[in-house]
Amino acid sequence: MQQSYNPHNGFTSTKNDKIRELPLTWDAIAALKAQRELVDTDSEFVFPGADDKVLSANRTNEVLADISEAAGIRRIHNHCLRHSFASHAVMRGIPIRQVQEWLGHGSIVVTMRYAHLAHGIGDELIRRLAPTPDDAAKSQHIHSPQIWRSPNPGPHTPIEPLN
């Protein structure tokens, strides 16, 4: 992302003047490509507003409200999507520092509001250090640690695995 849109100033640099790359999941890419095919090919926007102008935040929120109502869920606005992304990323074990980078937060403190959602993630991380025999049996990528011993301890004695 190199530019941000503000209705008063038009296209400007991002809030912190840093260019950010926003990675997309395969399904997000597929959805954007499908949407792009619905738009006039001369448009530079995937979601153009009237007369091929920038879709306003108000109009985006109106569309989301209509979709929410049709789906029978509480009304959401465009910033809810950003919060949902961050929340789900943290709940799925994405490191908080990576979420900070994706959201463009200048301070990790701002991103830490999502940290409480990572309940229990430490349990999974500690199992990576020493998987249980059940965990190791379930995964071909994780191997139980072997204990090694030397049959005749000495300065140049090779070691053999215990069986």
C-alpha positions as CSV (number, residue, x, y, z in Angstrom):
1,M,0.0,0.0,0.0
2,Q,1.6,3.3,-1.1
3,Q,-1.4,5.6,-0.8
4,S,-4.4,6.2,1.4
5,Y,-7.6,8.0,0.5
6,N,-9.1,10.8,2.5
7,P,-12.2,12.5,1.2
8,H,-10.9,15.9,2.1
9,N,-7.4,15.6,0.7
10,G,-7.8,12.8,-1.9
11,F,-5.0,10.3,-2.3
12,T,-2.1,10.9,0.1
13,S,0.8,8.9,1.5
14,T,-0.1,6.5,4.3
15,K,-0.4,7.7,7.8
16,N,3.2,6.9,8.7
17,D,4.6,7.5,5.2
18,K,5.7,3.9,4.9
19,I,4.9,1.7,2.0
20,R,3.3,-1.6,3.2
21,E,2.9,-4.8,1.4
22,L,-0.3,-6.5,2.4
23,P,-0.2,-10.3,1.7
24,L,-3.5,-11.9,0.7
25,T,-4.8,-15.4,1.2
26,W,-5.5,-17.5,-1.9
27,D,-9.3,-17.1,-1.3
28,A,-9.0,-13.3,-1.0
29,I,-7.1,-13.2,-4.2
30,A,-9.7,-15.3,-5.9
31,A,-12.5,-13.1,-4.6
32,L,-10.8,-9.9,-5.8
33,K,-10.1,-11.4,-9.2
34,A,-13.8,-12.4,-9.5
35,Q,-14.9,-8.9,-8.4
36,R,-12.4,-7.3,-10.9
37,E,-14.1,-9.1,-13.8
38,L,-17.4,-7.5,-12.8
39,V,-15.9,-4.0,-13.1
40,D,-15.3,-1.9,-16.2
41,T,-11.8,-2.8,-17.4
42,D,-10.8,0.8,-17.7
43,S,-11.3,1.4,-14.0
44,E,-8.3,1.5,-11.8
45,F,-10.5,0.3,-8.8
46,V,-11.7,-3.1,-7.9
47,F,-14.7,-1.5,-6.0
48,P,-15.4,1.8,-7.9
49,G,-18.0,4.2,-6.7
50,A,-20.3,6.2,-8.9
51,D,-18.8,7.6,-12.1
52,D,-15.6,5.5,-11.4
53,K,-14.7,7.5,-8.4
54,V,-13.3,6.2,-5.1
55,L,-15.9,4.3,-3.1
56,S,-16.5,6.4,0.0
57,A,-16.2,5.0,3.5
58,N,-19.9,5.9,4.1
59,R,-21.0,4.0,1.0
60,T,-18.8,1.0,2.1
61,N,-20.5,1.1,5.5
62,E,-24.0,1.3,3.9
63,V,-23.2,-1.8,1.8
64,L,-21.9,-3.7,4.8
65,A,-25.0,-2.7,6.7
66,D,-27.2,-4.1,3.9
67,I,-25.2,-7.3,3.8
68,S,-25.4,-7.6,7.6
69,E,-29.1,-7.1,7.6
70,A,-29.6,-9.6,4.8
71,A,-27.5,-12.2,6.7
72,G,-29.4,-11.6,9.9
73,I,-26.3,-10.5,11.9
74,R,-25.6,-7.4,13.9
75,R,-24.6,-4.3,11.8
76,I,-20.9,-4.1,11.0
77,H,-18.8,-1.3,9.6
78,N,-15.6,-1.4,7.6
79,H,-13.2,-1.1,10.5
80,C,-14.8,-4.3,12.0
81,L,-13.2,-6.2,9.2
82,R,-9.8,-4.9,10.2
83,H,-10.4,-5.9,13.8
84,S,-11.7,-9.3,12.8
85,F,-8.7,-10.0,10.6
86,A,-6.3,-9.1,13.5
87,S,-8.3,-11.1,16.0
88,H,-8.4,-14.2,13.9
89,A,-4.7,-13.9,13.0
90,V,-3.8,-13.8,16.7
91,M,-6.2,-16.6,17.6
92,R,-4.6,-18.8,14.9
93,G,-1.2,-18.3,16.4
94,I,0.3,-15.6,14.1
95,P,3.0,-13.8,16.1
96,I,1.8,-10.5,17.5
97,R,4.8,-8.8,15.9
98,Q,3.7,-10.0,12.4
99,V,0.1,-8.8,13.0
100,Q,1.6,-5.4,14.0
101,E,3.4,-5.2,10.7
102,W,0.4,-6.2,8.7
103,L,-1.8,-3.6,10.4
104,G,0.9,-0.9,10.1
105,H,0.8,-0.1,13.8
106,G,3.8,2.0,14.8
107,S,3.8,0.6,18.3
108,I,3.4,-3.0,19.4
109,V,1.3,-1.5,22.3
110,V,-1.5,-0.8,19.9
111,T,-1.5,-4.3,18.5
112,M,-1.3,-5.8,22.0
113,R,-5.1,-5.2,22.4
114,Y,-5.5,-8.4,20.5
115,A,-3.0,-10.4,22.6
116,H,-5.7,-11.6,25.1
117,L,-7.3,-13.6,22.2
118,A,-4.3,-15.9,22.0
119,H,-5.4,-17.9,25.0
120,G,-3.8,-21.3,25.1
121,I,-1.4,-20.6,22.2
122,G,1.5,-21.0,24.7
123,D,0.4,-24.6,25.2
124,E,0.9,-25.4,21.5
125,L,4.2,-23.5,21.4
126,I,5.6,-25.5,24.4
127,R,4.6,-28.8,22.7
128,R,6.8,-27.7,19.7
129,L,9.8,-27.8,22.0
130,A,9.1,-31.3,23.3
131,P,6.2,-33.0,21.7
132,T,4.4,-35.8,23.5
133,P,4.7,-39.3,22.1
134,D,1.1,-38.9,20.9
135,D,1.9,-35.6,19.2
136,A,4.9,-37.0,17.5
137,A,3.0,-40.1,16.3
138,K,0.4,-37.8,14.7
139,S,3.0,-35.7,12.8
140,Q,5.6,-36.9,10.3
141,H,7.4,-33.6,10.7
142,I,7.9,-33.8,14.5
143,H,10.3,-36.4,15.9
144,S,10.7,-37.4,19.5
145,P,14.0,-36.4,20.9
146,Q,16.5,-39.2,21.3
147,I,18.7,-39.7,24.3
148,W,22.4,-40.4,23.4
149,R,24.9,-42.1,25.5
150,S,28.5,-43.2,25.1
151,P,29.2,-46.9,25.8
152,N,32.7,-46.2,27.0
153,P,33.0,-42.6,28.1
154,G,36.2,-41.0,27.0
155,P,37.4,-37.8,25.2
156,H,37.1,-39.2,21.7
157,T,34.4,-41.9,22.1
158,P,31.6,-41.9,19.5
159,I,28.1,-41.8,20.9
160,E,25.2,-44.2,20.0
161,P,21.5,-43.7,20.4
162,L,19.7,-45.5,23.2
163,N,17.0,-47.8,21.9
